[in-house]
Amino acid sequence: ETGVTQSPTHLIKTRGQQVTLRCSSQSGHNTVSWYQQALGQGPQFIFQYYREEENGRGNFPPRFSGLQFPNYSSELNVNALELDDSALYLCASSRGASGSYNEQFFGPGTRLTVL
Amino acid sequence: AQSVTQLDSQVPVFEEAPVELRCNYSSSVSVYLFWYVQYPNQGLQLLLKYLSGSTLVKGINGFEAEFNKSQTSFHLRKPSVHISDTAEYFCAVSVPSGGSYIPTFGRGTSLIVHP
């Protein structure tokens, strides 16, 4: 069983640019969540997708957007990058159904640096 | 809204000694509680969870935690630590939100095991 994978592992961008991060879910999982983990902090929830629809969103501005594809892989897009967007971005997948708890499995993350 | 407080940012301990990592939460509704471990340059791995039932929860790698509703705590314990337990530990609380369960993480506790 393949685990959650993310690409790229590292990325350097400049302020104002746009970035796309990618995540492949674990086999059989239909729910993907994205988190931002700033240095020395715990992960903060950005949003969750269930069967290609947004199913919850944290306190992040609209320039953070996402997609989930029919194969349940996902993208996180960030527009107009700011210095504070520098962080580790984690993706987690689960075999979800609304209203029930299902364990999330995390990928290794993408380290984004904004200069 | 729920919140999580991890009372110690860093806990140094000698190998084979016992350890307790403290976690307190606040929420106006019933919660699910979790402990995750994060090794350097890796994603998060679930150590244990409390959903309901027995308040003493046993997890992987010899860790356990006790849910104390009156004190709103969920402290993590291990009777004898190993060098390989050196890592960042995150406590998280989750409440139902529109049918999905979104965890709120604490800031983390760095466990440093000395030989």
Interface residues (C-beta under 8 A of the other chain):
Chain A: V4 T31 S33 G40 Q41 G42 P43 Q44 F45 Q48 Y50 N55 G56 G58 L90 A92 G96 S98 G99 Y101 E103 Q104 F106 G107 P108 G109
Chain B: V4 Y32 N41 Q42 G43 L44 Q45 L46 K49 L51 F90 A92 S94 P96 S97 G98 G99 S100 Y101 I102 P103 T104 F105 G106 R107 G108
